[in-house]
Amino acid sequence: MIVAPIDNSPAQKAGLQPGDIIIGVDGEDVTALSLEEVVQKVLGPADSQVTLTILTPSTGKERDVTVTRAKIELENVTWQQLPDTQIAHIRMSAFSEGVSQDLQKALTDVQAAGVQGVILDLRNNPGGLLSEAIDTASQFLPEGTAVLLREDAQGNRQTETAVSGGTGLDIPLIVLINQGSASASEIVAGALQDNHRATLLGETTFGTGTVLNEFDLSDGSALLLATEQWLTPSGRVIWHSGVVPDTVVPLSLDTQLLRPEAERQLTAAELANNPDAQLLQAVQQLAAEIGGQP
């Protein structure tokens, strides 16, 4: 199952969506193969092509999608002040190493530009490093605030807390989430929601939240065993449940999400007429909170 296509990737350009299931690669049925085996069949040299057979669970329909492979250049944090507003749209596409530092710089630049509110976009963000999730939440939460609970098989819980140095502790904040927000995205969203630091807007997240350890077996196979699960600070389970937004705004899977790089060319009228209803609702709510007009 595809959690979320990476920003500016061949998969995203080909129209693959969160929740799509890869059942074939170049005409070969891969439903009985392991994740690693499927990945190896999908990978290949840049500029070559691979045809994926995709099942969309919501419709039960299958389709073939031909993807042109490419080397993906990741830009994990981008931002843009939305036209005719005092609101910045900050997009985080993944939680790879160093992303919290990129966010900190973006928040510094945003506030230097006189922006009064932030929309943090975690939609279709499949997650990444736990440490980066904690450091990201720490940009908005005071030191010592609970970010998540780690629970082992015996029910013992350990609290992970925010660290010092946050640069967005007081700025009004709305967080966008959807069914492609997973893992570290859910940790950040849950932490900000439970601590009443931000309003979550969009759709319920993917529902991951376990730590898997690999145990090698004598026949050469391996067992992946969940040895720990992540809970929100109030003790809500993320696994299979996801994080439910405060404001539910559904969006069809084929809607093109607005991203900061595209917004640089938009007028206020073009923004208002964009089909990304989640972003537009966030702008409206945040503008009302900071006392301005979108």
C-alpha positions in Angstrom: 0.0 0.0 0.0 1.2 3.5 -0.9 1.2 5.7 2.2 1.9 8.8 0.3 3.9 9.8 -2.9 6.9 11.9 -2.2 6.7 15.6 -3.3 7.9 16.2 -6.9 8.5 12.5 -7.4 7.7 10.4 -10.5 5.0 8.7 -8.5 3.3 11.9 -7.6 3.5 13.2 -11.2 2.0 9.9 -12.4 -1.0 10.5 -10.2 -0.5 7.8 -7.6 -2.5 8.4 -4.4 -2.3 7.5 -0.7 -4.1 4.2 -0.2 -3.4 2.9 -3.7 -2.1 -0.7 -3.7 0.6 -2.1 -6.0 -0.5 -5.5 -7.2 1.6 -5.8 -10.3 5.0 -4.7 -11.7 5.6 -4.8 -15.4 2.8 -7.4 -15.8 4.0 -9.6 -13.0 1.6 -10.3 -10.0 3.5 -9.2 -6.9 0.7 -9.8 -4.3 2.6 -12.8 -2.8 6.0 -11.0 -2.6 7.5 -9.2 0.3 7.8 -5.5 0.5 11.5 -5.6 -0.2 11.0 -7.8 -3.3 8.4 -5.4 -4.7 10.7 -2.4 -4.0 13.5 -4.0 -5.9 11.3 -4.6 -8.9 10.0 -1.0 -8.8 13.5 0.6 -8.6 15.6 1.1 -11.6 17.9 3.5 -13.6 16.8 7.1 -14.0 14.8 7.8 -17.2 13.8 4.1 -17.5 10.1 3.2 -17.2 8.1 0.8 -15.0 4.5 -0.1 -15.3 2.6 -0.6 -12.1 -0.8 -2.3 -11.8 -2.7 -0.3 -9.2 -5.8 -1.3 -7.2 -7.8 1.5 -5.7 -9.6 0.0 -2.6 -12.3 2.6 -2.5 -13.6 1.7 -6.0 -12.3 -1.8 -6.4 -10.9 -0.8 -9.8 -7.5 -1.7 -11.3 -5.4 0.4 -13.6 -2.0 0.4 -15.2 0.3 3.4 -14.5 3.5 3.8 -16.3 6.1 5.8 -14.3 9.3 7.3 -15.6 12.0 6.7 -13.0 14.1 9.6 -11.8 16.6 10.6 -9.1 14.4 12.4 -6.6 15.8 15.6 -5.2 14.2 16.2 -1.8 13.3 19.6 -0.4 11.6 18.7 2.8 10.6 22.2 4.0 9.2 24.9 1.7 7.1 27.9 2.5 5.3 30.9 1.0 3.4 33.8 2.3 -0.1 33.5 0.8 -1.2 36.4 -1.4 -3.0 39.3 0.3 -2.7 37.6 3.7 -0.5 37.6 6.8 -0.4 33.8 6.7 2.6 31.6 5.7 2.0 28.1 4.3 4.8 25.8 5.4 5.0 22.4 3.8 6.9 19.5 5.4 7.1 16.6 3.0 9.1 14.1 5.2 10.9 13.7 8.5 14.4 12.9 7.3 17.5 13.9 9.2 17.8 17.7 9.7 14.3 18.6 8.7 13.6 20.2 12.1 16.5 22.6 11.6 15.0 23.5 8.1 11.7 24.1 9.8 13.4 26.3 12.5 15.0 28.4 9.7 11.7 28.7 7.9 9.9 29.9 11.0 12.6 32.4 11.6 12.3 33.7 8.1 8.5 33.7 8.3 8.4 35.8 11.4 11.1 38.2 10.0 8.7 38.7 7.1 6.0 39.9 9.5 3.7 36.9 9.1 1.1 36.6 11.9 -0.1 33.0 11.4 1.2 29.7 10.1 -0.4 26.8 8.3 1.8 23.7 8.8 1.1 21.2 6.0 1.7 17.6 6.9 -0.6 16.1 4.2 0.8 13.1 2.4 3.9 13.2 4.7 4.7 9.6 5.3 6.9 10.3 8.3 10.5 9.4 9.1 12.7 9.7 12.2 11.2 9.8 15.7 13.9 12.3 16.8 12.9 14.7 14.1 9.2 14.4 15.1 10.1 15.4 18.6 12.3 18.3 17.5 9.6 19.5 15.1 7.0 19.5 17.8 9.5 21.3 20.0 9.4 24.3 17.6 5.9 24.9 18.8 5.8 23.5 22.4 7.6 24.7 25.5 10.5 22.6 26.9 9.3 19.7 29.0 5.9 19.4 27.3 4.8 15.9 26.5 5.2 15.0 22.8 4.3 11.3 22.9 4.2 8.2 25.0 6.1 5.1 24.2 4.4 1.9 25.4 6.0 -1.5 25.5 4.3 -4.9 25.5 3.9 -4.9 29.3 2.1 -1.6 29.2 5.1 0.4 30.6 5.1 3.9 29.3 7.9 6.4 28.8 7.2 10.1 28.0 9.1 11.9 25.4 9.1 15.7 25.9 9.8 18.8 23.9 13.3 20.2 24.0 14.3 23.9 24.3 14.8 26.3 21.5 11.5 26.5 19.8 11.0 29.4 17.4 7.3 29.2 16.9 6.0 28.9 20.5 3.4 31.7 20.2 2.5 32.1 16.6 -1.1 31.1 15.7 -1.1 27.7 14.0 -3.3 25.3 12.0 -2.0 21.9 10.9 -3.2 20.2 7.8 -3.4 16.4 7.8 -5.0 13.7 5.6 -5.0 10.0 5.0 -1.4 10.2 3.7 -0.1 11.7 7.0 1.7 8.9 8.8 4.1 7.9 11.5 6.1 11.0 12.6 3.4 13.3 11.1 0.9 11.7 13.4 3.2 12.2 16.4 3.5 15.9 15.7 -0.2 16.3 14.9 -1.2 14.4 18.0 1.2 16.3 20.3 0.0 19.7 19.0 -3.7 18.7 19.3 -3.4 17.2 22.8 -1.5 20.2 24.1 -4.1 22.6 22.6 -1.4 24.3 20.6 -2.9 24.0 17.2 -6.1 23.2 15.3 -5.9 20.1 13.1 -7.8 20.4 9.8 -8.4 17.9 7.1 -9.0 14.1 7.3 -8.0 11.3 9.7 -4.4 10.2 9.3 -3.1 6.9 8.1 -2.8 5.1 11.5 0.7 3.9 12.0 2.5 4.1 15.3 4.5 1.0 16.1 8.2 0.2 16.5 9.1 -3.0 14.5 12.2 -5.1 15.3 13.5 -7.7 12.9 14.3 -11.2 14.2 16.2 -13.5 11.8 15.0 -17.1 11.7 17.1 -20.2 11.0 15.7 -20.8 7.5 16.9 -17.4 6.3 13.5 -15.7 6.7 12.8 -13.0 9.3 10.0 -12.0 11.6 9.1 -8.3 12.1 7.6 -7.9 15.5 6.0 -4.8 17.0 7.8 -4.3 20.3 6.5 -0.8 21.1 3.7 1.5 20.2 3.4 5.3 20.1 0.5 7.1 21.9 -0.4 10.8 21.9 0.3 12.7 25.1 -3.2 12.0 26.4 -2.8 8.3 25.8 -4.7 7.9 22.5 -3.6 5.0 20.3 -2.4 5.9 16.8 -2.1 2.4 15.4 -5.1 1.6 13.1 -7.0 4.6 14.6 -5.1 7.6 13.2 -5.4 11.1 14.5 -8.8 12.7 13.9 -8.8 16.4 12.9 -10.7 19.0 14.9 -12.2 20.4 11.7 -13.0 17.7 9.1 -12.7 18.9 5.5 -12.9 16.0 3.0 -11.1 16.3 -0.3 -11.2 13.9 -3.3 -8.0 11.9 -3.8 -7.6 13.4 -7.3 -7.5 17.0 -6.0 -4.1 18.6 -6.6 -2.9 19.9 -3.3 -1.5 23.4 -3.3 2.2 23.6 -2.5 4.3 26.7 -1.7 6.3 26.5 -5.0 3.1 26.9 -7.0 1.7 29.6 -4.7 4.5 32.0 -5.6 2.8 32.7 -8.9 -0.8 32.9 -7.6 -2.9 36.0 -7.3 -5.4 36.4 -4.4 -8.3 35.6 -6.8 -6.5 32.5 -8.1 -5.9 31.3 -4.5 -9.6 31.8 -3.6 -10.7 29.8 -6.6 -8.3 26.9 -6.1 -9.9 23.4 -5.5 -7.7 22.8 -2.4 -10.6 23.3 0.1 -8.5 22.2 3.1 -6.0 24.9 2.6 -8.7 27.5 1.9 -10.6 26.6 5.0 -7.4 26.8 7.0 -6.7 30.3 5.6 -10.2 31.4 6.6 -10.0 30.0 10.1 -6.6 31.4 10.7 -7.4 34.8 9.4 -10.4 35.0 11.7 -8.1 34.0 14.6 -5.5 36.7 14.0 -8.2 39.3 13.2 -7.6 39.8 9.6 -9.3 38.9 6.3 -8.1 36.1 4.0 
